Amino acid sequence: MDSLHEKFIQRLNHTSMTFIRSAMEEIHWEARLIGIKGARGIGKTTLLLQYIKLHHSKSLAETLYVSLDSIWFNTHSLVELASKFELAGGKYLFLDEVHKYPGWAQELKNIYDDYPTLKIVFTGSSLLEILNSRADLSRRAIVYRMQGFSFREYLSMETGIVFDKLSLENILANHLGLATTIIEKIKPFQHFGNYLKYGYYPFYKEQLALYDMRLGEVINMVLEIELPLLRGVELAYINKLKQLLVVIAKSSPFVPNISKLSEKIIINRATLLAYIHYLDEVDLTRNLYKDAHGTSALQKPSKVFLENTNIIYTLAQENTNTGNLRETFFANQLSFKHRITYTGQGDFLVDDKYTFEIGGKDKSGKQLKGVHDSFIVADNILSGHGNKIPLWLFGFLY
């Protein structure tokens, strides 16, 4: 176990504190068992190490961070680690990538029950199952979901200016004043295009020239490792799923024809629908349904977007569709805190109340005529008026 602690200290020493995600403030760290799930590459590991630096730098002897894909676990168990750690006076155990450890849920339950003085924080894939696991961790763990940088966080990273988060209701009621206040500090369009291309994943700061390559590797690892491991997706269909993602990236947006797709990919309808559902679960796509309540793996989505605009640029490169980029950005920023569904009049229905039509600066409200609580979300405008709101402002929701 000494080797694990040495690696932990090495990683801690190399952890930058230059920028700290606002998610840090939203997690109730005093809980005994905390789960953080999210897509690969969005900064879960960094968040853990930053928290340790901020709050446990004076008690490192009682603290341990370990990734469960470590070769140490080839010959040792998680329960064994917890037992030895607690016996040595350990109090704070941080477990990264638990989905890579077989039987993690049952062992975590046992550790929680057998070592009541231990506080445990664990991270895992977006596919991490808490409610459905045999161990029933749902009664024990508080689980949070992380996603990539919002436009607000990206601006703070780039400019050093800390902007407040805005509620959806505040934006809808006071968007002119809010936009004016922000514009006094920065020029949104100096940064917005860059954010759409490479600002969503924190690793863009490391080697920007290699960003597309790294994001491509993230996509491949999710498709080739996580989906087969956690959802049983057959390896023979992985390349077909990659082709499907490229089609979605180039669409305006993608309206799936399941019959034609199943013939093209040579896969039965039920399996194809299940795989499309898994792509949404693993945060590669965002599937839009007419009713967000009780959606299942066998329900056909009305529209399919990629999870964020960076993936569009990586997969479609220069063949991006402007309308698809706008709607993907809006869906990504809204869906983190709100429920979005398909609507026949407009582009999105949010929280079963607000209707939004997305377009360019000259977008009119003709399609929303007679619809209550409806708004035009326009790209390429600094500020709006009435029910016309600039698209970039919705990047301040988290």
N, C-alpha and C positions, 0 to 999 in steps of 0.2 A: 504493500500500500504506500510505502514511502515514495516509490517511483511515480505514482499517481499524483501525490502532493507536489513533487518537484515539477512535474509538467504543468500542474495548475498554477504554480507561482510564476513559471516562465510565461504562460499565456496571459496571466494577470499583468505582468510587467510590460507586455507589449500591447495592452489595451489602451486605446486613446480615449481621453475624456473630453475631447474638443467639442463634440456635439452629443447630446443625450436626448433620446426620443421621448416624446410626451407620454408614451405608454408607461414610462417609469412611474409617473404620478398616478396613474389610473389603477395600478395593481395594489391590492390590499396585502402587502408583504407580511403582515403579522399572522396570517393564516398558517396553519400547520402543514397543509398540503396544497400546493399551487401548481397548476398546469398552464403552460403557454404553448399554443399550437399555431402553426402558420406555414406558409410556403418556404421552400428552401431558398436561402440567400437574402431573406428580408431583415436579418439582424437579431435573431433570437439569442444567439450565443453572445454577441456583443452586449446585449441588454443585461444578461446574467452577470457577466464579468464587470460591467460598469456598476451594477448594483453592489456587488461585493466590494469594489474599490471605495464606493461612497459610504457604505454602512458597516463593513466588516474588516476594514484595513487594520484595525487594532486587535482583531480577534481571529487572525488567520489560522492559528493553531486549532481553533474550534470550527473551522470552515473548510469545505472541500468542494471543488468543482471537478466533475469528470464526465467525459463523453462516453456513452455506452457502446460506441463502436470501437473502443480501445481493445487491443489484443489482450489486455489483462483479463478481460472477461471470457477469454477462450478457456481459461483454467480456473476461474473463480466466478462466484455468483454475486448477484446484486445484494441478496440477503447477507451473504458473508461480508461484503464491503460495509454494509450498514452496521452489522454487529461489531466489527473491528473498530470502525470509526467511532461508534457510540462508547465502546469500552475505553477508548483512548481519550474520551472527553469531548468528542465531536458534538456539535449542536446544529450546524447549518449545512445541509447537504444539497448541492445543486447538480442535477442530473440532466445532461444534454442528449438529445436524439434517442429517447427511450424506445422509439419504434423499431430501432435496430437490434433490440435485445428481446429474444423470444420469451414470452411469458412475463413481460415487464409489469403488466397490470396486477397480476396475482401477487407477485413479489412486493410490489409497492404497497398493496393492501396489507400484506403481512408485516412489512416494516412499519407502516403507519400504526397498526394495532399493537405491535410488540415493543415499539420504542417511542413512547408518548412524549419524550423530551426532545426528539428530533424534529426540526422544521425542514421540510423538503420542498424544493422547487424543481419541476421537470419541464423539459421542452420536447416537442415532437412534431411530426409531419401534420399537414392539414388534414390528413386522413385519420389522425389519431382518434380512436374510439374510446370514449369514457363511459357513456351511457350504456352501450351495448356489450361492454366487456364482461366476461364471466365474474370478474372480481367485484363488479359494481362499485367502481370508484366514485360514481356520481354523488354518493352520499358523503364522501370524504373530501373530494378535491374541488377547489374553485378553479375553473378553467377559463382562460382568456385567449382571445384570438388576436394575432398581430397581422398587419399587412405592411406593404412597402411604404416608402415616404409619401406623404401627401404633398401637394404643391406647396403648402404652407411650410412644411418641414424642409423641403428642398430649398426654398427661399432662405430660410434661417441658416441652413448649412452653407449656402453660397454667399450670402451677404453679411451674416453675423447678426442680423436684426431678428429679434424674437417677436413673432406676431401671435396675437391671441387666437385661439380657436373660436369659430363662429358657429352658432346653432343655425339649423335650417330655417327656423321660424324668424330669426333675426335677419338673415339674408333676405328672405322674402319680403319682410316688412321695411327694412332699412338699407337696401342694397346700395342706393346712391351715396348715402353718407359713409357707409363702410368702405366702398370702393374708393371714394375720394380720400379718406384717411390713409389708405394703403398706398395709393398713387403718390401721395406726398412724400413717401419714404422710398419707394422703389418704382421701377418701370416694369410692370408685369410681363410685357411682351419681349423684354430683353432676356427673360429666363424661361418663358412658358414653352416655347418650341423645343428648347434643350431638355426640359423636364419630360416632355412627351417622348423624346427619343432615348434618354438615358438616365433620368432622375429618380426612377422608382426604387431601384435596388441600391442599398447603401454602398455596395462594393464599387460603384462607379468612381468613387474617390481614389481608389487604389491605382488602377491603370486604365484610364479612359479609352486609350487606343485598343485595348483588348476587351472592352465591355461586351460587344456583340458576341465574341467568342465565348466569354465566360457565361453569358446568359444562355447561349446555345447549349453549353455543357450542363447548366442547371436544368433546362428543359429536358435534355436527354436523360439525365439521371432520374428525374421524376418519372419519365415514361418507361425507362428500361429497368429501373430498380424498384421504385416505390409502388407503382401500379401493379406489377407482377407480384411483389412481396405482400402487399397489404390488400389488394383487391383481386388477385388471381387472374389478371389480364394475361391472355396468352401472348407469348413473345412473337408469335407469327403475325400478330396484328399491330405490333408497335409501329412499324413503318407506315402502315395505313393510317394510324392515328396522327403521325407526324404530317402526312399529306393533308389530312383533314384540318389540322391547325393552320397550315399554309393557306388553304382555301378560305378559312375564316378570316385570316389576316388580310386577305385581298378583297374581302366582300364589303357590302355597303348597306347594312351589315348582313350577316349570314342568316338566312331563313332556311332551316333544314327541310329537305325533302327526303324523309327516311326511306321510302321505297327505292328511289333512285340511288341513294347512298349505299344502301345495303346490297344492291345489285353491283354497284361499282367496286365496292370493297370486298364483295363476295362474303357476306356475313349476314346471319339472320337478323331480323328486325329487333327482336328482344335483346339480343346481345349487343347490337349497335346502340340501342337506347341506353343500355346499362353503361357502356363505355363512355358515351357522351355525358352521362350523369357523373361518372368517375372523374372525367376531366374537370368538371366543375368542382367536385369535392377536393381535388388536389390543387386547386387555384391556378389552373392553366386556362380555363374558360369561365365565363359567367353566363349561365343559362337563364333566359328570361321566360317566365311562364305567365299564363293568364291569371293564375291563382297561386300565390306563393305559399299558401297553407297546405300542408300535406302533400307536397310534391314527392314523387317517387322515381325510382330508376327506370320505370316503364312508361313514364309520361313524356310526351314529345314537347320540347321547348318551342316557344313561338319564335324566338330569336336566340342566336348564340354569339356572344362577343368573346374576344380574348380577355383574360383577366385584367391586363393593363396595356397601355399603349406602347411601352418598351418592347413587349413581345411582338406587337405588330411590326415595328420597325426591324426587329431582328429576323423575323420570318418572311416578311414581304419586301423588305429593303426599300427600293425606290418605287415599288408598285403599291403604295399605300393609298387608301381611299379616305379623303378628307372627312366625309360624313361618318365613316366608321371610327376614325380617330376621335372625333368629337363625342359621339355617343359612348364609346368605350371609356373615355376619360370621365364622363358624367356618371356612368354606371359604376365605375370603380370607386370614385370618391363618395358617392351617395350610399352605396350598398354596405359600407363598413358599419354605419350606425343606423341605417334605415332600410326598410323593406321596399324593394322595387319590383314592379310587375308590369306585364305587357298590357297595353290598352289600345283599343281600336281607333281612338281619337286622340292623337298626340303620340309621342314616342315612349314615355314612361309614366306610370302611375306610382307615386311614392306614398307609402304608409296609408294606402287606400283612400287618400284624400287629395293630394296635389297632382295635377297633370302638367307634364312638361313637354314642350316641343323644342327640339334641338336644331340649330342651323347656323347660317352665316349672319353677318351684320345686317343684311337686308331682309332677314326672315320676317314674314308678316304673321299675324295671328289668325288668319282665315280658317285654318284647320281647327282652331280652338274655339270658334264661335259658339256661344251658348254653353260652354263648359265652365262650371264654377271652380274657383281656386286653380286657375290655369295660368301658366307662365311660359314665356318664350325665353330660351336660353341661347344667347347669341355669341358666336365666336368673333374675334377681331374687333371688339369694341372695348374701350377702357371702362366706361360706365354706362349704365342703362337709364331707363325712365319707365314709370308705370309698372307694367308687368313684364318688361323686357330687362333681363339680367345678364351681365357678362358671364360667359362660361368659366373663365379663370377663377372667379370668385368662389365657385363651389369647391375649389381646391383648399379651402380654409376650414373645412368641416371637422378635420381631426388632426 
